[in-house]
């Protein structure tokens, strides 16, 4: 069963972790339906929101891999409704 979710990520040191972050999400491009990124260059931060549609295992796998990247904070909201 597929679900819709939103993965929010804060990159606290974008220069150090953005490449690894992008590499991980490129491996999940099949479930990512949208991406919005807002750089806060003066503060040395970036905020990224990913809209995903997929199996719960795939969404959780993506969230876990992103959360294991140093300098990245991740939270996920997943709909209760199944598609």
N, C-alpha and C positions, 0 to 999 in steps of 0.2 A: 504494500500500500504506500502510495506517495503522499507526502505532506509538504506544506509550504512553510518555509522558515526564513528568518532574518538573522544573519550573523553580523554582529557589530565588533569591530576591532579597532583598538587604539595602538598605533605604532609609536612607542615612546622615543625611539631613535631610528627614524625612517632610513637614514643613510646606512645604518648597520644591518637592518633587517628587511628592507623592502624587496630586495632581490629574492631572498628565500621565501618571503610571503607570496610573491608573484609566482614563483616556481611551484609552490604547493597548490595555489588556486588554479593554475593552468592544468594540473593533473585532475581537477574536478570540473572542468569546463562543461561537462555534460549536465550537471545539475545546477550550475549558476546561471540564473536568468537575468540578473542585473547587478551592476556594481556602481557605487557612488563613492568617490574619495574626495576628502577635503583636506588640503595641506594647511598646517599651521606652522609656517616656516619660522617665524620669529620665536615661537615657543618650542620648536624642535619636535613637533608632533604631527601625526597624520591620523585622520579618522576615516575608516572605510566601512561601508555597509554593503553586505552581499545579500541579495535575495536568491533563495535556493528552492528548488522543487525536486524532491527525490525521496528515496527510501530513508527511513530513520537511521539505519546503519551508515549510509553514505554521508548524511548530514553530520552525524556524530563523529564519523571518521575525519571529515574535513575540519570540524571544530577542534578536535583533539590535536590534529597535526598543526593547526595554526596556533593553538594555545601552547604548544611545546617550543615555539620559536622564541628565542630570547628577545626581550623588549617588546613583546606583543601581548596585549590583554584582550581576551575574547569573551563575549557573552552571546548566547543564542536564544531566540524565541521561536518556538515551533507551534504551529496551529494544532488544535485538538482534532479538527475536522480532517478526514482523509479524502483524498481525491480519487 
